[in-house]
Amino acid sequence: MAFIAGFSLLAWCYLAFFHRDFWRGDQRLPPALSPPETWPAVTAIVPARNEAETIEACVRALRGQIYQGELRIIVVDDSSTDDTAALARVAGATAPGTAKVEVITAPPLPQGWTGKLAALNAGLTHAGDTEFVWFTDADVVHAPSTLTRLAAMAVTNKRDLVSLMVRLRCRSPWEHLLIPAFIYFFQMLYPFAAANDPRSRVAAAAGGCVLVRRARLIAAGGLEAIKGEIIDDCALARIVKRAGGRPWLALADDSHSLRAADSLDPLWTMVKRTAFTQLGYSRLQLAFSVAGLALVFLGPAFVVLTSLWHGKVLATLAGFVALGLMLWTYRPTLLDYQRSPWEGLRLPLAAALYCAMTIDSALAHGRNQGGQWKGRNYGPSAAPSDLAKSL
């Protein structure tokens, strides 16, 4: 009991005070920056596979961008079996705005590519010579000023990649439990301050919204350099940073995802697809991760709840302090998603579920069913993430 209490307290002291203040959520896109002398030409590329429920809203929001530079929109229909392409064309023709909207068909999936990256690459090829490309998901809706703020950050602050972690939907009970925890864990894994520091090896992006300088992307090897990556957004930031580029990542205020999770299944599937990949397909790292999650997130609550049984005063005190630090660091994320700070008491339950999802991800890969997404099954990536290489 003393070991559990001591380990969890030390872990939370480190996370709260020495892990680049990951929990503060203070990396935000400024509402206004000095406008550049010339606004760059931007091509928005939207990979879409069976996105009939959201594609109209996505295209309308893109066409509604208030942007002084040239904006072109390319929707890449990736073998959809619903009305995605037709609805995208209708939205492109009827939505207010002046940006040209093109709907193209992705070629057959090349060997060794994941579907999203192949679709993005088809759009990138079709875009031709444009200064910036804006990769954005088909379920994401952006406020009219988003592109102006992204471009101003890229040009004024000399950033080669600017990415936003869009606000995820948080309405159902399962979303209340797991969505803020997902954002919190992502920030813990990739502290935004470190990702935005050119001197740091940490590189991260969020695939729902990535504005990247095309020349820098091509110099980094293009999308072909990460063609088999399942965690494609962080892989993109990694190659840009390794090539001397300057990525920047922030939490979004007014860009949000329409993708719903009214049950546990879609959230489970999302994490199951990538969790074991993040661990470099290593059973040893899986064991360490499970043990670490248990000790750090379940340990304090276990020590406190069993205090009458074990009767160890110092261990109980350490458990209370660790639990307090956990609630304190989780509070900004909960408030950002308009949830009560007291819901932080449910973070151990969320951690236990994410732990189970990670184990299920490993089991799925053992059955050659890992990386499944929208009817496709992707095997182990040929280029594991930086985190996996360091473990």
Number of C-alpha atoms within 10 A of each C-alpha: 16 16 11 19 27 19 20 27 27 14 16 22 16 12 18 20 13 10 17 17 18 24 24 18 19 13 17 14 21 11 11 11 15 11 14 14 8 9 16 20 16 25 27 25 28 28 27 29 23 18 24 20 16 21 29 24 21 24 29 21 21 29 26 18 20 16 19 12 14 14 24 21 23 26 29 31 25 25 18 17 12 13 15 25 25 15 19 28 18 14 19 25 17 10 17 14 15 15 18 14 22 17 20 18 17 22 13 11 15 10 9 16 19 23 26 22 21 25 28 23 20 20 28 23 10 14 17 10 14 17 15 23 26 28 23 26 22 29 23 24 27 24 15 17 15 24 22 20 19 24 29 22 23 24 18 13 14 13 20 24 29 26 28 26 22 21 22 21 17 22 14 14 12 16 20 17 21 22 23 29 22 19 20 24 17 17 22 16 14 21 24 28 21 20 24 23 14 17 10 11 14 21 30 27 28 22 20 23 27 27 26 27 24 22 15 21 23 14 13 20 13 18 21 15 15 24 24 23 28 29 21 21 21 20 23 27 30 23 21 25 27 13 15 13 22 23 27 30 27 22 21 19 17 13 21 20 20 19 16 15 19 14 12 14 10 13 19 19 16 15 19 26 26 20 23 27 26 20 23 22 19 15 13 11 16 20 11 13 16 17 12 17 17 19 21 23 22 20 25 30 20 18 26 20 14 13 17 11 9 14 11 14 12 12 22 25 17 22 28 19 18 28 25 17 18 23 19 15 21 24 21 19 22 22 12 14 17 12 17 11 15 12 15 24 15 13 21 22 15 21 22 16 16 23 21 16 22 25 19 20 26 25 15 17 20 11 9 14 16 24 27 19 16 10 5 11 14 20 17 17 20 12 17 20 21 17 14 16 11 8 11
